[in-house]
């Protein structure tokens, strides 16, 4: 059984959150976030909970997973505030069933008091969708 958030390092917390979110199991992922979670996806899309991430991914992809290549921790302004970056690539299928891989991503997390309070997401999907549309 995974550790409780208070027992995890900020990097381990982010890795576990992504594991749960990519299942997708947004209910389990929500156990690792603060009640005042702020999520901002590529393009500035604002979200408030992991279920919104899963719902957005279900529209954009038939399925998608993250291949985490690095999890980097940066000290924040206080001992309770830590910045964690997750870097890697996305792989999966577009809604038409065409497979893809190597779609770069970087996520930035703010962890405070053992919970994720902010998540910012950037990836190449928008550019790849433009190429698929012939633009």
Order of alpha helices (4+ residues) and beta strands (2+ residues): alpha-alpha-beta-beta-alpha-beta-beta-beta-beta-alpha
